Amino acid sequence: MGAAEKSFRFEQQVPLYDAAEVVVVGGGPAGTAAAISAARNGKRVVLLERSGQLGGMGTLGNVSVFMPVGNVTGIYREIIAEMLADYLPPQEDVSISPQYSPFLLRHYLNEKMKKEGVEVYFHVDFVGAVREEGRLRAVIVSSREGLRAFAAEQFIDCTGDARVAVECGVPYTTGREEDGLTQPMTLMFMMQDTGKPVTPMLPEGCEVYNDVSDLPQGRRLYWERNGDGMLLVNMTRVKGNGAKIADVSRAEREALKQVFSVAHYLQRNGFETYALSHVPGQIGVRETNQIQGLYTLTEDDVTSGRRFDDVVAQTNYEIDIHSPDGKRRPTSAK
């Protein structure tokens, strides 16, 4: 019997580690904001994060630039005011796009959770849900101490992959309707200006890029905005679904090779004094699963500027879809 045809039944009594009024699963931008909001509403909040840092792709994936979303409001405005005060616009309806240190954001979010009274647990990865009488009663995590349970009155799924929701049977979709393909993954990295020529280095097994058309995205995309010689590079691209074991495993290997190839290209094309200085520990994932909610935002809603009475977030950023087929071309709105 092949591995794909075989399954096992696993049962175990799992000790309760902690209980709260609200448990948030996932410590990215959505999870940290949800935890802050719940705590400010007088709830005891537990935040569960599978890695060792908060911030999601903004720290783990080194996506360390805030894109110009057209407004700076709510908790996002607080973050800018407290961590990047020089970029804070006087009005809320002004776009900013600051490049920031993912290391500073990591520290800032730790301190922010402490100030807000949110209990954060790191290295706890969601593995299952306990449901009773149609309600979610506890989530099971894999921790350094083994399997542990966290109980709550309310759970908020901020995993990025809808892991909790899917486990509970919530309907969901993956990728675009016609073929299920998701937007490709990208491993962003940093290069540092050393002030002197560096010797380009290309490890074995990495491709040589000579022209822009050779690059994975077919373009040059980077930021250097803080006057400290730190170049943030977004030029890799790997096709696949970041929620699939095989896809993300292949993507991690391929993206790292692309990092070395792109850095080698830049060192020969305008960045001769820059050395590769930071590669994050995991690839950046743009898209995996989407739950089928009560309403799905449409392209017409976005382009027409439709307003909703039950609004919970706002932005006027463009429709930015990276080609799911992974081909070398810029982003599009299709």
C-alpha positions, -999 to +999 in steps of 0.1 A: +000+000+000+014+034-010+018+062+015-009+082-002-034+053+003-026+047+039-038+065+070-035+061+108-059+068+136-043+087+165-059+093+198-044+108+229-055+126+261-041+161+259-035+181+290-049+217+292-021+242+292-040+274+295-075+289+291-087+324+282-117+342+270-101+347+236-075+326+219-059+340+187-041+314+165-013+331+145+008+361+154+011+379+121-003+414+115-039+402+117-033+381+148-015+408+167-041+434+158-069+410+168-052+403+201-048+440+209-084+447+201-097+418+222-076+428+251-088+464+249-123+451+251-116+437+285-109+401+275-081+378+287-063+370+255-038+342+246-019+345+213-004+313+199+025+316+174+041+286+157+075+304+152+097+323+176+085+358+166+055+379+159+049+398+127+042+371+102+057+376+068+068+411+079+094+395+101+096+358+093+097+364+056+116+397+056+088+415+038+100+446+055+084+474+037+048+487+043+032+492+010+012+525+003-023+513+012-037+548+009-046+554+045-029+551+079-055+544+105-063+522+135-037+499+150-015+503+119-013+540+127-003+532+163+025+510+150+038+538+127+035+564+155+053+543+180+079+525+159+084+547+128+073+582+140+092+600+113+068+585+087+035+593+105+014+615+082-007+643+098-039+630+081-052+594+080-059+594+042-022+597+032-001+569+017+033+560+032+056+532+023+084+530+048+111+504+047+117+491+082+139+467+102+121+434+107+143+429+138+130+461+153+094+452+144+099+418+161+110+435+193+083+462+191+055+436+189+069+417+218+067+448+239+034+458+225+018+425+235+032+429+270+018+464+274-016+453+262-017+423+286-017+397+259-002+363+269+020+351+240+032+316+235+059+308+209+067+275+192+032+262+195+019+249+161-018+243+157-026+206+149-062+201+158-095+213+171-118+199+199-155+205+192-184+198+214-221+204+206-213+223+175-188+247+191-151+249+192-139+243+228-102+240+225-073+239+200-045+214+202-009+225+195+024+208+191+049+223+216+083+217+230+065+198+258+044+177+234+007+181+226-011+207+247-046+221+247-058+258+249-094+264+257-114+296+252-149+310+247-139+326+214-112+316+188-098+338+161-081+321+131-051+342+120-030+313+107-029+327+072-039+293+058-073+291+076-060+261+094-084+263+123-114+271+102-107+243+077-102+218+106-136+228+119-152+221+086-156+256+073-160+257+035-129+271+017-113+275-017-077+275-028-063+296-056-082+309-086-114+293-098-102+278-131-073+258-120-067+263-082-033+279-088-022+303-061+001+333-064+037+324-064+060+326-034+090+349-029+120+349-007+130+385+000+165+392+012+189+420+022+221+433+008+244+457+026+266+484+010+301+477+023+316+508+007+342+488-013+340+463-042+329+428-033+337+397-052+305+382-067+299+347-054+276+321-069+273+286-052+272+254-072+238+246-087+227+283-090+217+298-123+236+328-139+213+357-147+228+381-172+198+402-183+166+415-167+147+390-188+166+362-171+154+372-136+126+352-120+102+381-120+115+396-152+122+429-135+143+446-109+125+454-076+142+466-045+141+494-019+169+514-002+152+542+016+168+547+050+203+560+041+220+531+059+231+512+028+205+484+034+190+471+002+158+451+005+153+429-026+121+414-039+131+396-071+126+358-066+096+339-077+086+302-072+053+287-084+034+266-059+009+265-030+025+274+003+000+253+021+011+221+004+039+201+019+056+192-014+052+227-029+066+247+000+095+222+005+105+226-032+100+263-030+123+268-001+152+251-020+145+268-053+140+303-037+173+301-019+191+293-051+174+323-067+186+345-039+222+337-046+216+341-084+199+375-080+225+388-056+252+376-080+234+395-108+230+427-088+267+426-078+275+427-115+249+453-124+250+484-103+255+471-068+292+461-070+298+471-034+269+452-018+272+419+000+244+395+008+236+402+045+203+386+055+182+358+041+151+350+062+144+316+076+114+309+054+099+319+021+072+345+018+038+330+010+012+353-007-018+331-009-031+297+002-067+290+015-096+314+017-127+306+037-161+310+021-175+337+043-209+354+044-198+377+016-168+377-008-153+410-019-154+413-057-133+432-082-162+455-089-165+463-052-129+474-052-128+493-085-162+511-078-152+520-042-182+503-027-188+510+010-202+486+035-222+493+067-203+466+086-168+477+076-139+464+097-109+475+076-102+499+048-076+504+021-074+517-014-044+497-026-044+485-062-054+450-072-020+433-071-019+397-083+014+380-090+010+355-119+000+321-105+018+303-133+051+317-120+062+331-154+087+359-157+064+389-160+053+417-137+022+417-116-013+421-131-049+424-121-060+391-135 
